[in-house]
Amino acid sequence: MTTRAIAPLGDVITLDFINTGLEPGARAGIELTLETAKELRAALDRAIVAAEFEEAEVRGKGAAPRLVWASSHAR
């Protein structure tokens, strides 16, 4: 799957999700306001930090200091 971000159009940011293995019509597009795009980014940042933390725990390395700091500063 390919994700392509298009420059803001007025008050929205458009994202196209394209599966290159399917026909061109098999795509999904979403439009986000700047505020909801920021909220999505913050949610993704939290999810990534949590996944990295869990992976470090599974590998028996404990939480890396960078992950502890990032999780405490995630929005």
FIDREN-507905 format. One record per residue: residue number from 1; chain; x, y, z of N, C-alpha, C, O in turn. Coordinates in Angstrom, 1 decimal, always signed. Layout:
BEGIN
<r nr="NUM" kette="A" n_xx="X" n_yy="Y" n_zz="Z" ca_xx="X" ca_yy="Y" ca_zz="Z" c_xx="X" c_yy="Y" c_zz="Z" o_xx="X" o_yy="Y" o_zz="Z"/>
...
This chain:
BEGIN
<r nr="1" kette="A" n_xx="+0.8" n_yy="-1.2" n_zz="+0.0" ca_xx="+0.0" ca_yy="+0.0" ca_zz="+0.0" c_xx="+0.9" c_yy="+1.2" c_zz="+0.0" o_xx="+1.9" o_yy="+1.3" o_zz="+0.7"/>
<r nr="2" kette="A" n_xx="+0.5" n_yy="+2.2" n_zz="-0.8" ca_xx="+1.2" ca_yy="+3.5" ca_zz="-0.8" c_xx="+0.4" c_yy="+4.5" c_zz="-0.2" o_xx="-0.8" o_yy="+4.6" o_zz="-0.5"/>
<r nr="3" kette="A" n_xx="+1.0" n_yy="+5.4" n_zz="+0.6" ca_xx="+0.3" ca_yy="+6.5" ca_zz="+1.1" c_xx="+0.9" c_yy="+7.8" c_zz="+0.5" o_xx="+2.1" o_yy="+7.9" o_zz="+0.5"/>
<r nr="4" kette="A" n_xx="+0.0" n_yy="+8.7" n_zz="+0.1" ca_xx="+0.6" ca_yy="+9.9" ca_zz="-0.5" c_xx="-0.2" c_yy="+11.1" c_zz="+0.1" o_xx="-1.4" o_yy="+11.1" o_zz="+0.1"/>
<r nr="5" kette="A" n_xx="+0.6" n_yy="+12.0" n_zz="+0.7" ca_xx="+0.0" ca_yy="+13.2" ca_zz="+1.2" c_xx="+0.0" c_yy="+14.3" c_zz="+0.2" o_xx="+1.1" o_yy="+14.5" o_zz="-0.5"/>
<r nr="6" kette="A" n_xx="-1.1" n_yy="+15.0" n_zz="+0.0" ca_xx="-1.2" ca_yy="+16.1" ca_zz="-0.9" c_xx="-1.1" c_yy="+17.4" c_zz="-0.2" o_xx="-1.6" o_yy="+17.4" o_zz="+1.0"/>
<r nr="7" kette="A" n_xx="-0.6" n_yy="+18.4" n_zz="-0.8" ca_xx="-0.5" ca_yy="+19.7" ca_zz="-0.1" c_xx="-1.8" c_yy="+20.2" c_zz="+0.3" o_xx="-2.8" o_yy="+19.8" o_zz="-0.3"/>
<r nr="8" kette="A" n_xx="-1.9" n_yy="+20.9" n_zz="+1.4" ca_xx="-3.2" ca_yy="+21.4" ca_zz="+1.9" c_xx="-3.9" c_yy="+22.2" c_zz="+0.8" o_xx="-3.4" o_yy="+23.0" o_zz="+0.1"/>
<r nr="9" kette="A" n_xx="-5.2" n_yy="+21.9" n_zz="+0.8" ca_xx="-6.1" ca_yy="+22.6" ca_zz="-0.1" c_xx="-7.1" c_yy="+23.4" c_zz="+0.7" o_xx="-8.1" o_yy="+22.9" o_zz="+1.3"/>
<r nr="10" kette="A" n_xx="-6.8" n_yy="+24.7" n_zz="+0.8" ca_xx="-7.6" ca_yy="+25.5" ca_zz="+1.7" c_xx="-7.5" c_yy="+25.1" c_zz="+3.1" o_xx="-6.4" o_yy="+25.2" o_zz="+3.7"/>
<r nr="11" kette="A" n_xx="-8.6" n_yy="+24.7" n_zz="+3.7" ca_xx="-8.6" ca_yy="+24.3" ca_zz="+5.1" c_xx="-8.5" c_yy="+22.8" c_zz="+5.4" o_xx="-8.7" o_yy="+22.4" o_zz="+6.5"/>
<r nr="12" kette="A" n_xx="-8.1" n_yy="+22.0" n_zz="+4.4" ca_xx="-8.0" ca_yy="+20.6" ca_zz="+4.6" c_xx="-6.7" c_yy="+20.0" c_zz="+4.0" o_xx="-6.1" o_yy="+20.6" o_zz="+3.2"/>
<r nr="13" kette="A" n_xx="-6.4" n_yy="+18.9" n_zz="+4.6" ca_xx="-5.2" ca_yy="+18.1" ca_zz="+4.1" c_xx="-5.8" c_yy="+16.8" c_zz="+3.6" o_xx="-6.6" o_yy="+16.1" o_zz="+4.3"/>
<r nr="14" kette="A" n_xx="-5.5" n_yy="+16.4" n_zz="+2.3" ca_xx="-6.0" ca_yy="+15.3" ca_zz="+1.7" c_xx="-5.0" c_yy="+14.2" c_zz="+1.7" o_xx="-3.8" o_yy="+14.4" o_zz="+1.3"/>
<r nr="15" kette="A" n_xx="-5.4" n_yy="+13.0" n_zz="+2.1" ca_xx="-4.5" ca_yy="+11.8" ca_zz="+2.1" c_xx="-5.1" c_yy="+10.7" c_zz="+1.2" o_xx="-6.3" o_yy="+10.4" o_zz="+1.3"/>
<r nr="16" kette="A" n_xx="-4.3" n_yy="+10.2" n_zz="+0.3" ca_xx="-4.8" ca_yy="+9.1" ca_zz="-0.5" c_xx="-4.0" c_yy="+7.8" c_zz="-0.1" o_xx="-2.8" o_yy="+7.8" o_zz="+0.0"/>
<r nr="17" kette="A" n_xx="-4.8" n_yy="+6.8" n_zz="+0.1" ca_xx="-4.2" ca_yy="+5.4" ca_zz="+0.4" c_xx="-4.5" c_yy="+4.6" c_zz="-0.9" o_xx="-5.6" o_yy="+4.3" o_zz="-1.2"/>
<r nr="18" kette="A" n_xx="-3.4" n_yy="+4.2" n_zz="-1.5" ca_xx="-3.4" ca_yy="+3.5" ca_zz="-2.8" c_xx="-2.8" c_yy="+2.1" c_zz="-2.6" o_xx="-1.7" o_yy="+2.0" o_zz="-2.1"/>
<r nr="19" kette="A" n_xx="-3.5" n_yy="+1.0" n_zz="-3.0" ca_xx="-2.9" ca_yy="-0.3" ca_zz="-3.1" c_xx="-2.5" c_yy="-0.5" c_zz="-4.5" o_xx="-3.3" o_yy="-0.7" o_zz="-5.4"/>
<r nr="20" kette="A" n_xx="-1.2" n_yy="-0.5" n_zz="-4.8" ca_xx="-0.7" ca_yy="-0.6" ca_zz="-6.1" c_xx="-0.9" c_yy="-2.0" c_zz="-6.7" o_xx="-0.8" o_yy="-2.2" o_zz="-7.9"/>
<r nr="21" kette="A" n_xx="-1.3" n_yy="-2.9" n_zz="-5.9" ca_xx="-1.7" ca_yy="-4.3" ca_zz="-6.5" c_xx="-3.1" c_yy="-4.4" c_zz="-7.0" o_xx="-3.5" o_yy="-5.4" o_zz="-7.6"/>
<r nr="22" kette="A" n_xx="-3.9" n_yy="-3.3" n_zz="-6.8" ca_xx="-5.2" ca_yy="-3.3" ca_zz="-7.3" c_xx="-5.5" c_yy="-2.2" c_zz="-8.3" o_xx="-4.6" o_yy="-1.4" o_zz="-8.6"/>
<r nr="23" kette="A" n_xx="-6.6" n_yy="-2.3" n_zz="-8.9" ca_xx="-7.0" ca_yy="-1.3" ca_zz="-9.9" c_xx="-7.0" c_yy="+0.2" c_zz="-9.3" o_xx="-7.1" o_yy="+0.3" o_zz="-8.1"/>
<r nr="24" kette="A" n_xx="-6.8" n_yy="+1.2" n_zz="-10.1" ca_xx="-6.8" ca_yy="+2.6" ca_zz="-9.6" c_xx="-8.0" c_yy="+3.0" c_zz="-8.8" o_xx="-7.9" o_yy="+3.8" o_zz="-7.9"/>
<r nr="25" kette="A" n_xx="-9.2" n_yy="+2.4" n_zz="-9.1" ca_xx="-10.3" ca_yy="+2.7" ca_zz="-8.3" c_xx="-10.3" c_yy="+2.2" c_zz="-6.9" o_xx="-11.2" o_yy="+2.6" o_zz="-6.1"/>
<r nr="26" kette="A" n_xx="-9.4" n_yy="+1.3" n_zz="-6.6" ca_xx="-9.4" ca_yy="+0.6" ca_zz="-5.3" c_xx="-8.5" c_yy="+1.5" c_zz="-4.4" o_xx="-7.4" o_yy="+1.0" o_zz="-4.0"/>
<r nr="27" kette="A" n_xx="-8.9" n_yy="+2.6" n_zz="-4.1" ca_xx="-8.2" ca_yy="+3.6" ca_zz="-3.2" c_xx="-9.1" c_yy="+4.2" c_zz="-2.2" o_xx="-10.3" o_yy="+4.2" o_zz="-2.4"/>
<r nr="28" kette="A" n_xx="-8.5" n_yy="+4.7" n_zz="-1.2" ca_xx="-9.3" ca_yy="+5.4" ca_zz="-0.2" c_xx="-8.7" c_yy="+6.8" c_zz="+0.0" o_xx="-7.5" o_yy="+6.9" o_zz="+0.1"/>
<r nr="29" kette="A" n_xx="-9.5" n_yy="+7.8" n_zz="+0.0" ca_xx="-9.0" ca_yy="+9.2" ca_zz="+0.2" c_xx="-9.7" c_yy="+9.8" c_zz="+1.4" o_xx="-10.9" o_yy="+9.6" o_zz="+1.6"/>
<r nr="30" kette="A" n_xx="-9.0" n_yy="+10.5" n_zz="+2.2" ca_xx="-9.6" ca_yy="+11.2" ca_zz="+3.4" c_xx="-9.2" c_yy="+12.7" c_zz="+3.4" o_xx="-8.1" o_yy="+13.0" o_zz="+2.9"/>
<r nr="31" kette="A" n_xx="-10.0" n_yy="+13.5" n_zz="+3.9" ca_xx="-9.7" ca_yy="+14.9" ca_zz="+4.1" c_xx="-9.7" c_yy="+15.2" c_zz="+5.6" o_xx="-10.7" o_yy="+14.9" o_zz="+6.3"/>
<r nr="32" kette="A" n_xx="-8.7" n_yy="+15.9" n_zz="+6.0" ca_xx="-8.6" ca_yy="+16.2" ca_zz="+7.5" c_xx="-8.4" c_yy="+17.7" c_zz="+7.6" o_xx="-7.7" o_yy="+18.3" o_zz="+6.8"/>
<r nr="33" kette="A" n_xx="-9.0" n_yy="+18.3" n_zz="+8.6" ca_xx="-8.7" ca_yy="+19.7" ca_zz="+8.9" c_xx="-7.3" c_yy="+19.7" c_zz="+9.5" o_xx="-6.7" o_yy="+18.7" o_zz="+9.9"/>
<r nr="34" kette="A" n_xx="-6.7" n_yy="+20.9" n_zz="+9.6" ca_xx="-5.3" ca_yy="+21.0" ca_zz="+10.2" c_xx="-5.4" c_yy="+20.5" c_zz="+11.6" o_xx="-4.5" o_yy="+19.8" o_zz="+12.1"/>
<r nr="35" kette="A" n_xx="-6.4" n_yy="+20.8" n_zz="+12.3" ca_xx="-6.6" ca_yy="+20.4" ca_zz="+13.7" c_xx="-6.7" c_yy="+18.9" c_zz="+13.9" o_xx="-6.0" o_yy="+18.3" o_zz="+14.7"/>
<r nr="36" kette="A" n_xx="-7.5" n_yy="+18.3" n_zz="+13.0" ca_xx="-7.7" ca_yy="+16.8" ca_zz="+13.1" c_xx="-6.4" c_yy="+16.1" c_zz="+12.6" o_xx="-6.1" o_yy="+15.0" o_zz="+13.1"/>
<r nr="37" kette="A" n_xx="-5.7" n_yy="+16.7" n_zz="+11.7" ca_xx="-4.4" ca_yy="+16.1" ca_zz="+11.2" c_xx="-3.4" c_yy="+16.1" c_zz="+12.4" o_xx="-2.7" o_yy="+15.2" o_zz="+12.6"/>
<r nr="38" kette="A" n_xx="-3.4" n_yy="+17.2" n_zz="+13.2" ca_xx="-2.5" ca_yy="+17.3" ca_zz="+14.3" c_xx="-2.9" c_yy="+16.2" c_zz="+15.4" o_xx="-2.0" o_yy="+15.6" o_zz="+16.0"/>
<r nr="39" kette="A" n_xx="-4.2" n_yy="+16.0" n_zz="+15.6" ca_xx="-4.7" ca_yy="+15.1" ca_zz="+16.5" c_xx="-4.3" c_yy="+13.6" c_zz="+16.1" o_xx="-3.9" o_yy="+12.8" o_zz="+16.9"/>
<r nr="40" kette="A" n_xx="-4.4" n_yy="+13.4" n_zz="+14.8" ca_xx="-4.1" ca_yy="+12.1" ca_zz="+14.2" c_xx="-2.6" c_yy="+11.9" c_zz="+14.4" o_xx="-2.1" o_yy="+10.8" o_zz="+14.8"/>
<r nr="41" kette="A" n_xx="-1.8" n_yy="+12.9" n_zz="+14.1" ca_xx="-0.3" ca_yy="+12.8" ca_zz="+14.3" c_xx="+0.0" c_yy="+12.4" c_zz="+15.8" o_xx="+0.9" o_yy="+11.6" o_zz="+16.0"/>
<r nr="42" kette="A" n_xx="-0.6" n_yy="+13.1" n_zz="+16.7" ca_xx="-0.3" ca_yy="+12.9" ca_zz="+18.1" c_xx="-0.8" c_yy="+11.4" c_zz="+18.5" o_xx="+0.0" o_yy="+10.8" o_zz="+19.3"/>
<r nr="43" kette="A" n_xx="-1.9" n_yy="+11.0" n_zz="+18.0" ca_xx="-2.4" ca_yy="+9.6" ca_zz="+18.3" c_xx="-1.4" c_yy="+8.6" c_zz="+17.7" o_xx="-1.1" o_yy="+7.6" o_zz="+18.4"/>
<r nr="44" kette="A" n_xx="-0.9" n_yy="+8.8" n_zz="+16.5" ca_xx="+0.1" ca_yy="+7.9" ca_zz="+15.9" c_xx="+1.4" c_yy="+7.9" c_zz="+16.7" o_xx="+2.0" o_yy="+6.9" o_zz="+16.9"/>
<r nr="45" kette="A" n_xx="+1.8" n_yy="+9.1" n_zz="+17.1" ca_xx="+3.0" ca_yy="+9.2" ca_zz="+17.9" c_xx="+2.9" c_yy="+8.4" c_zz="+19.2" o_xx="+3.8" o_yy="+7.6" o_zz="+19.6"/>
<r nr="46" kette="A" n_xx="+1.7" n_yy="+8.4" n_zz="+19.9" ca_xx="+1.5" ca_yy="+7.7" ca_zz="+21.1" c_xx="+1.5" c_yy="+6.2" c_zz="+20.8" o_xx="+2.1" o_yy="+5.4" o_zz="+21.5"/>
<r nr="47" kette="A" n_xx="+0.9" n_yy="+5.8" n_zz="+19.7" ca_xx="+0.8" ca_yy="+4.4" ca_zz="+19.3" c_xx="+2.2" c_yy="+3.8" c_zz="+19.0" o_xx="+2.5" o_yy="+2.7" o_zz="+19.4"/>
<r nr="48" kette="A" n_xx="+3.0" n_yy="+4.6" n_zz="+18.3" ca_xx="+4.4" ca_yy="+4.2" ca_zz="+17.9" c_xx="+5.2" c_yy="+4.0" c_zz="+19.2" o_xx="+5.9" o_yy="+3.0" o_zz="+19.3"/>
<r nr="49" kette="A" n_xx="+5.1" n_yy="+5.0" n_zz="+20.1" ca_xx="+5.9" ca_yy="+4.9" ca_zz="+21.3" c_xx="+5.5" c_yy="+3.7" c_zz="+22.1" o_xx="+6.3" o_yy="+3.0" o_zz="+22.7"/>
<r nr="50" kette="A" n_xx="+4.2" n_yy="+3.4" n_zz="+22.2" ca_xx="+3.7" ca_yy="+2.2" ca_zz="+23.0" c_xx="+4.2" c_yy="+0.9" c_zz="+22.3" o_xx="+4.6" o_yy="+0.0" o_zz="+23.0"/>
<r nr="51" kette="A" n_xx="+4.2" n_yy="+0.9" n_zz="+21.0" ca_xx="+4.6" ca_yy="-0.3" ca_zz="+20.3" c_xx="+6.1" c_yy="-0.5" c_zz="+20.5" o_xx="+6.6" o_yy="-1.6" o_zz="+20.7"/>
<r nr="52" kette="A" n_xx="+6.9" n_yy="+0.6" n_zz="+20.4" ca_xx="+8.3" ca_yy="+0.4" ca_zz="+20.7" c_xx="+8.6" c_yy="+0.0" c_zz="+22.1" o_xx="+9.5" o_yy="-0.8" o_zz="+22.3"/>
<r nr="53" kette="A" n_xx="+7.9" n_yy="+0.5" n_zz="+23.0" ca_xx="+8.0" ca_yy="+0.1" ca_zz="+24.4" c_xx="+7.7" c_yy="-1.3" c_zz="+24.6" o_xx="+8.5" o_yy="-2.0" o_zz="+25.3"/>
<r nr="54" kette="A" n_xx="+6.6" n_yy="-1.8" n_zz="+24.1" ca_xx="+6.2" ca_yy="-3.2" ca_zz="+24.2" c_xx="+7.3" c_yy="-4.1" c_zz="+23.5" o_xx="+7.6" o_yy="-5.2" o_zz="+24.0"/>
<r nr="55" kette="A" n_xx="+7.8" n_yy="-3.7" n_zz="+22.4" ca_xx="+8.8" ca_yy="-4.5" ca_zz="+21.7" c_xx="+10.1" c_yy="-4.6" c_zz="+22.5" o_xx="+10.7" o_yy="-5.7" o_zz="+22.6"/>
<r nr="56" kette="A" n_xx="+10.4" n_yy="-3.5" n_zz="+23.2" ca_xx="+11.6" ca_yy="-3.5" ca_zz="+24.0" c_xx="+11.4" c_yy="-4.5" c_zz="+25.2" o_xx="+12.3" o_yy="-5.2" o_zz="+25.6"/>
<r nr="57" kette="A" n_xx="+10.2" n_yy="-4.4" n_zz="+25.8" ca_xx="+9.9" ca_yy="-5.3" ca_zz="+26.9" c_xx="+9.9" c_yy="-6.8" c_zz="+26.5" o_xx="+10.4" o_yy="-7.6" o_zz="+27.2"/>
<r nr="58" kette="A" n_xx="+9.3" n_yy="-7.1" n_zz="+25.3" ca_xx="+9.3" ca_yy="-8.5" ca_zz="+24.8" c_xx="+10.7" c_yy="-9.0" c_zz="+24.5" o_xx="+11.0" o_yy="-10.1" o_zz="+24.8"/>
<r nr="59" kette="A" n_xx="+11.6" n_yy="-8.1" n_zz="+24.1" ca_xx="+13.0" ca_yy="-8.5" ca_zz="+23.8" c_xx="+13.8" c_yy="-8.6" c_zz="+25.0" o_xx="+15.0" o_yy="-8.9" o_zz="+25.0"/>
<r nr="60" kette="A" n_xx="+13.2" n_yy="-8.2" n_zz="+26.2" ca_xx="+13.9" ca_yy="-8.3" ca_zz="+27.5" c_xx="+14.9" c_yy="-7.2" c_zz="+27.7" o_xx="+15.8" o_yy="-7.3" o_zz="+28.5"/>
<r nr="61" kette="A" n_xx="+14.8" n_yy="-6.1" n_zz="+26.9" ca_xx="+15.8" ca_yy="-5.0" ca_zz="+27.1" c_xx="+15.3" c_yy="-3.9" c_zz="+28.0" o_xx="+16.0" o_yy="-3.0" o_zz="+28.3"/>
<r nr="62" kette="A" n_xx="+14.0" n_yy="-4.0" n_zz="+28.4" ca_xx="+13.4" ca_yy="-2.9" ca_zz="+29.2" c_xx="+13.2" c_yy="-1.8" c_zz="+28.3" o_xx="+13.5" o_yy="-1.8" o_zz="+27.1"/>
<r nr="63" kette="A" n_xx="+12.6" n_yy="-0.8" n_zz="+28.9" ca_xx="+12.3" ca_yy="+0.4" ca_zz="+28.1" c_xx="+13.5" c_yy="+1.3" c_zz="+28.0" o_xx="+14.2" o_yy="+1.6" o_zz="+28.9"/>
<r nr="64" kette="A" n_xx="+13.8" n_yy="+1.6" n_zz="+26.8" ca_xx="+14.9" ca_yy="+2.5" ca_zz="+26.5" c_xx="+14.6" c_yy="+3.9" c_zz="+27.0" o_xx="+13.4" o_yy="+4.3" o_zz="+27.0"/>
<r nr="65" kette="A" n_xx="+15.6" n_yy="+4.6" n_zz="+27.6" ca_xx="+15.3" ca_yy="+6.0" ca_zz="+28.1" c_xx="+14.6" c_yy="+6.9" c_zz="+27.1" o_xx="+13.8" o_yy="+7.7" o_zz="+27.5"/>
<r nr="66" kette="A" n_xx="+15.0" n_yy="+6.8" n_zz="+25.8" ca_xx="+14.3" ca_yy="+7.6" ca_zz="+24.8" c_xx="+12.8" c_yy="+7.3" c_zz="+24.8" o_xx="+12.0" o_yy="+8.3" o_zz="+24.6"/>
<r nr="67" kette="A" n_xx="+12.4" n_yy="+6.1" n_zz="+24.9" ca_xx="+11.0" ca_yy="+5.7" ca_zz="+24.9" c_xx="+10.3" c_yy="+6.2" c_zz="+26.1" o_xx="+9.1" o_yy="+6.7" o_zz="+26.1"/>
<r nr="68" kette="A" n_xx="+10.9" n_yy="+6.1" n_zz="+27.3" ca_xx="+10.3" ca_yy="+6.6" ca_zz="+28.5" c_xx="+10.1" c_yy="+8.1" c_zz="+28.4" o_xx="+9.0" o_yy="+8.6" o_zz="+28.7"/>
<r nr="69" kette="A" n_xx="+11.1" n_yy="+8.8" n_zz="+27.9" ca_xx="+10.9" ca_yy="+10.3" ca_zz="+27.7" c_xx="+9.8" c_yy="+10.6" c_zz="+26.7" o_xx="+9.0" o_yy="+11.4" o_zz="+27.0"/>
<r nr="70" kette="A" n_xx="+9.8" n_yy="+9.9" n_zz="+25.6" ca_xx="+8.9" ca_yy="+10.1" ca_zz="+24.6" c_xx="+7.5" c_yy="+9.9" c_zz="+25.0" o_xx="+6.5" o_yy="+10.6" o_zz="+24.7"/>
<r nr="71" kette="A" n_xx="+7.3" n_yy="+8.8" n_zz="+25.8" ca_xx="+5.9" ca_yy="+8.4" ca_zz="+26.3" c_xx="+5.4" c_yy="+9.5" c_zz="+27.3" o_xx="+4.2" o_yy="+9.7" o_zz="+27.4"/>
<r nr="72" kette="A" n_xx="+6.3" n_yy="+10.1" n_zz="+28.0" ca_xx="+5.9" ca_yy="+11.0" ca_zz="+29.0" c_xx="+5.7" c_yy="+12.4" c_zz="+28.4" o_xx="+5.0" o_yy="+13.3" o_zz="+29.0"/>
<r nr="73" kette="A" n_xx="+6.1" n_yy="+12.6" n_zz="+27.1" ca_xx="+5.9" ca_yy="+13.9" ca_zz="+26.4" c_xx="+5.0" c_yy="+13.8" c_zz="+25.3" o_xx="+4.8" o_yy="+14.8" o_zz="+24.6"/>
<r nr="74" kette="A" n_xx="+4.4" n_yy="+12.6" n_zz="+25.0" ca_xx="+3.4" ca_yy="+12.4" ca_zz="+23.9" c_xx="+2.2" c_yy="+13.2" c_zz="+24.3" o_xx="+1.8" o_yy="+13.3" o_zz="+25.4"/>
<r nr="75" kette="A" n_xx="+1.6" n_yy="+13.7" n_zz="+23.2" ca_xx="+0.4" ca_yy="+14.6" ca_zz="+23.4" c_xx="-0.8" c_yy="+13.7" c_zz="+23.7" o_xx="-1.9" o_yy="+14.2" o_zz="+23.9"/>
